Amino acid sequence: MALKSVAIAVATAGVALFVFFQLIAAFGLPELELWTWKPWTGAHPDVAVDEQQETLGERQSAGDEYLLGVGRADITGPVAEVNFAGYANLSQIGSGLRQRTYARSFIIGDTQNTNDRFIYLVLDAQSGDTAVRHGILQGLQNLGADYAMYGEQNVAVVGTHQHSGPGAWFNYLLPQVTSLGFDPQSYQALVDGALLAIQRAHESLESGTLSVGTTNIEDANISRSLWAYLQNPASQRVQYTDSVDKTMTLLKFTRASDGQDIGVLSWFAVHGTSMLGNNTIVTGDNKGVAAYLFERAMNDTHPGFVAGFSQANVGDTSPNVDGAYCEYGAQAGQACDFETSLCAGVSEPCHGRGPYWGLNDYGKASCYEIGTRQFLGAQTIYNNSGAMTPITGSVVKALHSYADFSNYTFPLANGSLARTCPAALGYSFAAGTTDGPGAFDFKQNNSGTPDASPVWAVVSGLLHEPGPEQVACQAPKPILLDIGETTLPYAWGPNIVDIQMLRVGQLLVVVSPGEATTMSGRRWRNAIANASAAALPDLGAAGDNSSSSQSPIVVLGAPANSYTHYIATEYEYQVQRYEGASTLYGANTLNAYIHLSTQYLPFLAANATGQPPAGPAPPLNTNNSLDFIAGVIVDNPPIFKSFGDVQTDTNASYALGDVANATFVGADPRNNLRLEGTFAAVEMAGSGSGSWTTVLDDKDWELVYEWTRTSEVLGTSQVTISWEIPSAGTAPGTYRLHYYGDAKSLGGTITPFEGVSSSFTVGT
């Protein structure tokens, strides 16, 4: 937005809230521009770095039995005309679908006590969310007595942190800004799909065993904020051989009745930003690819197998493993500034490069590659079952509490008192990251007095002028958005945070509402492991592998339950790169989380009863959120055409590696999300006359559905279906493309229709 437009917006900010939406989107959440690409050379990056392997404890011949269930369900929201969540890019409006997104539910319970169990939900979404979790909990209550054991304390809702799916489902106002508010359809798709996944897991509950293993994946993540990481004391950094965690931890679920494996749940830290900020086609990003590949590999022999790829301490990680470079301008081709990620003084040209960065494909090839690397890592663990550690101990526990971090006072390890602050975002928040840079004159590593234009201080003050106490509490963060103290028309950001932990046997799961950085996650996990010796007497101390005890295994899943942005260490916070500027509650944020987690840890002991204090409930805004997203008015075909008619047909034949596509007279996909169904299919001719079998649909990566509005006035649109035919593994034969749509009349009636391309041959 030009400065003149900003001035107008500032002058009129009090007149209409919609202006606020435009204003904040302009200065705080800038658009991502397309950039100039350097041709890909075909070489893969060599980023292999040795990483310490975490000790999993004593390996035993067999684990104890637990009640286990897994389930998967479709959560794909509106794939068109709704802004994507993650990059906060106003121009990233959905226009199609490459891969459906899913909720994957994992239930672990005590075989004797039905109340001792928990649900770990992995959503192909930007994060967990207060409103979404509330909707899931309400839905579980509505399912009746069979689901009465599930509640606030034992349901964890964890996002994969992908940045290529529809938004507009958030509870708080700030993340609603770029999506122009809250969309009930997008929200309900998440809630209903999550509930269906839980129901499928619940209905499949059987006795079974768990085992856990690890491997290092050396080439799937790097640090995007190494300068901040280096601010941590050398005494902490020397304990690790890399600046990001390279270890994947995988939990395998095995049914007791027949020894069949029913699922895997893994934790590995890498941002869901392989698909770039200019992509407008829905995918599950790299973790969606990994889950798709694992489930596809297991489908024939293990029907119903569910593979969850959960996020971990993701805060400062990047999948763009080739590093960050200036893509245009005076420093084009050079590495971005190490401390500020600037290129010739501005942030926009600085972009991280994935393994296939030279292809102008919105990150598609790099996304598939990073997903494949995670899949192969998980497969390595899975196939080496003899090296996995059985989960033992008939203990299944869960705890949950809310805490108000707007002013939480607690003792530090040295005995001094510390406090947190009302939520606020710093100037470097608007600078973005190398995965998605910001605009204007914002930069990372901006602490103390902001050096951006004074215009932004004026704009910031129009929302809420932070007082001296807030300024001192958040120091050295220069406050851009004082969201924790901005409550009109409703809360802009969270002050209430979730504290949640889960336990089965010797496995402890820290459920984090924020994106912990690498060192934050390490410190948090270590604190729990070290505290468990006293808090959980049935476990041994960390590293104790004696025959009478089991060493705790601690993993961290995030961002979960609510989205509290980032959790940087107090040292990283001082330099105020993006992660520090997005650490909402001040320099003591991490220590506050650790203090409460360790304080509540005894509630996970084998003989523990009850729960920690419930704490103050967060506000729920689902019924009063603003919504400026225009609905579908009407669909019309062009004159002399019908819905589903082929406008551009396929060729008569294709070779392996080609792209087959056809364009149809279409209708708005928001008329019917086709959950558990498909918009597109590839069908193969059978031996009988007129016999066709679906071989690919919306879940498959190589099949792409693209929707384009051709006339707003006339209500016309078209759909292009493309099949990127793999260069190997495709059976020779005759195929066709099939389109499934739904059209809305002016009176509101929605009518399904279909379109079919001409047949074509492949590889014959």
Secondary structure, 3 states (H helix, E strand, C coil): CCHHHHHHHHHCCCCCHHHHHHHHHHHCCCCCCCCCCCCCCCCCCCCCCCCCCCCCCCCCCCCCEEEEEEEEEECCCCCEEEEEECCCCCCCEEEEECCCCEEEEEEEECCCCCCCEEEEEEECCCCCCHHHHHHHHHHHHHCCHHHCCCCCCCEEEEECCECCEECCCCCCCHHHCCCCECCHHHHHHHHHHHHHHHHHHHHCCEEEEEEEEEEECCCCCEECCHHHHCCCCHHHHCCCCCCCCCEEEEEEEEECCCCCEEEEEEECCCCECCCCCCCCEECCHHHHHHHHHHHHHHCCCCCCCEEEEECCCCCCEECCECCEEECCCCCCCCECCCCCCCECCECCCEEEECCCCCCCCCCHHHHHHHHHHHHHHHHHHHHCHHHCEECCCCCEEEEEEEEECCCCEEECCCCCEEECCCCCEEHHHHHEECCEECCCCCCCCCCCCCCCCHHHHHHHHHHCCCCHHHHHHHCCCCEEECHHHCCCCCCCCCCEEEEEEEEECCEEEEECCCEECHHHHHHHHHHHHHHHHHHCCCCCCCCCCCCCCCCCEEEEECCECCCCEEECCHHHHHHCCHHHHCECCCCCHHHHHHHHHHHHHHHHCCCCCCCCCCCCCCCCCCCCCCECCCCCCCCCCCCCCCCCCEEECCCCEECCCCEEEEEEEECCHHHCCCCCCCCEEEEEECCCCCCEEEEECCCCCCEEEEEEEEECCCCEEEEEEEEECCCCCCCCEEEEEEEEEEEECCCCCEEEEEEECCCEEECC
